[in-house]
Amino acid sequence: MKICPRCGTEQDDSALFCSNCGTTFAVQPQVTRTEPVAQAAPQAPVQPTAPVQPMAPVQPQYTAQVPQYQAPVMKYNAYDHTSEFEAKEVSEYKLYAAMMYVSSAVGIIMALLANKDSAYLKFHIRQVLKLDIAMMILTVLTAVLAWTVIVAIAGSIALVVLGVIKVICFVNVLKNKSVEPSIVRDLKFLQ
């Protein structure tokens, strides 16, 4: 039996740790009988070396990282024609252009009576006509194919989408922007 040198409790001879306090027992080397070994040739004496100086602790180097300025990236929109019109012309005819998106035919007639040579008004007349023609074609197709419920539902949804696009165009005119409407911009007529 082993006796723990720390707490004095008796332990089994094969125990590596004290079950009471956890003290590690020193492993006793086992003595084994070995054959005498022939003596090796004497080795040269080891030369003493200079003592190694401990290294001073390295202080961390902090450097401020200043972010580099990057110029803003301007995205080019091929459908935005705002820069093509003079600010004076836009402010003078903005009301007529906005009225066209609200009351299609009456707004177009009023815009043409106001000034038929204005490039700004001509641009918005083309956009309103594209939207109105697309809405008329959709209305006719929906009415003709109304017997198929799916076409009637799809046509109604498409008409609502075109109405929302007209509202977006109206808001763009009020913001002094001249942007081609998203769905009808690819129609090649009235370029």
N, C-alpha and C positions, 0 to 999 in steps of 0.2 A: 504494500500500500504506500502511495505517495502522500505526503503531507504538504499542503499549500503553505509556502513561506509567508504569504501575506495574511491569510485569515486563520490558518491552522486546521482547516477541515481535512479529513481523510479523503483521498481520491483513489480511484483505480489506477493500477500501474500503467495501463495503456492510455490514460487520459492525457490529452494535450493541453486542456484548459481546466481551470478550477470551475466546478459547477456552481459554486457559491458566489465568488467574486469576479470570475472571468480572467484571472491571472494566467498568463501563458507559462507553461512549464518549459524549462530549458531542455532542449533535446540532448540527451546524453549520447555522445558518440559510442557506437558499439565497437568493442575491441575485437579485432580479428587477428588471427595469426597470419603473418606474412613471411615469406621467405626472405632471407637477407639479400639485399640488392647490392650489386657490385658498385663500388664507389666510382662516381663520375670524376672526370678530370677537373681539377680546380679551375674555376672561372676567374676571369680578370676582374679586379675590383671595380665597382661602379664609381664613376667619377661624380663628385658632388656638383650639382648645378646651382645656379644663382636662384635665390628664392623668387617666386613669382609674385609680383605686386598685384594686389586686387585692383580690378578696374573700378573707376569712379562710376557711379550711376549716371546713365545718359538721360539728360533732360529732354523731354519731347519738344520738338520745334512746332509751334503753331503758326500757320500762315493764314491770313485772311484771304478767302477766295471771293473775289469780286466778280459777279456775273458780268459777262460781256454783253454789251448792247447789241441787240439784233433788230434791224429795221423791220417794221411790220410788213408782212407779205400781203400785197394787194391781189385779190382774186379778180380775174377778168371775167365778166359776164357778157357774153356776146349778145344776149337778149336785152340788155339794159342800154337804152338809148338816151338816158338823161343828159349826158354831156353834149349831145348833138344840138340841143336847143338853147337859145339865149335865155337868161334869167328874166329879162323884161318880157319876152314873148310868153314864157311860161306863166308868169304872174298875171299877165293881161288876159289870157285865155283859159286859165285853170278852171274857172267856173263852168265854161262851156264844155270842156273836156269831161268834167265830173258829171255834168248833167246828161251827157251821152250815155254813160254807163247806167244811169237810173232810168231814163226814159229814152229808149233806143232811137226810134224814128224821129220823134219830136226833137230830141237833143241833137241829132245829126243835122236836121234842117236848120235849127237855130245856130249851130256852129258854122254851117256853110253861109248863112246870112251874115254872121258876124265878120268873118274873114275867110274867104275860100282859098287864099294864097298862103295861109299860115302852115308851115311845115309841122309845127306842133299839133295843130288841130287835125291835119291830114293823117298823121301817125295814129292818133287816137280814133279817128273815124274808121281807119282800116282795122284796128283791133276790135272795135265794137261790131263792125260788120262781120268779122270772122266769128265772133261769139254768137251773134244773132243767127247767121246762116247755119252754124253747127247746131244751134238749139232748134231751128226750124226743121232741119233734116232729121234730127232725133225725134222730134215731136211727130213727124209724119210716119217714120218707121215704127214708133211705139203705137200709133193709132192703127196702122195697117196690120201689124202683127200682135194686136192686143188679145187675140184669141189664144195665143200662147202666153200663159201667165208669166213665164220666166222672162220673156222679152219685155213685157209690160213693166215688170218690176225693175229689170235692168235699165230700161229706158228712163223710168222715173228717177232712179238713182243717178243716172248720168245727167239728167236735166238739173237735178239739185246740185251736183258738182259744178256744172257750168254756171249756175246761179251764184255759187260761192266764189267762183273765179271772178265773176263780174264785180262782186263786192270787194274782193282783194284789189282789183284794178281801180275801183273807185277810191279806195283808201290810198293806193299808190299815187293817184293823181293829186289827192289832198296833201300828200307829203312831197310834192314836186318831183316825183319819179315817173319816168316813162319806160315801163318794162312790158315786154310782150307777154301776154297771158300764157300760162304753162301748157295747157293741153292743145290749144289751137295754134300755137306758135309754129308748129311744123307743117301746117297747111300751106301749100304753095300758092294758093290764089291770094290776091290782094297784097302782094309783096310791095 
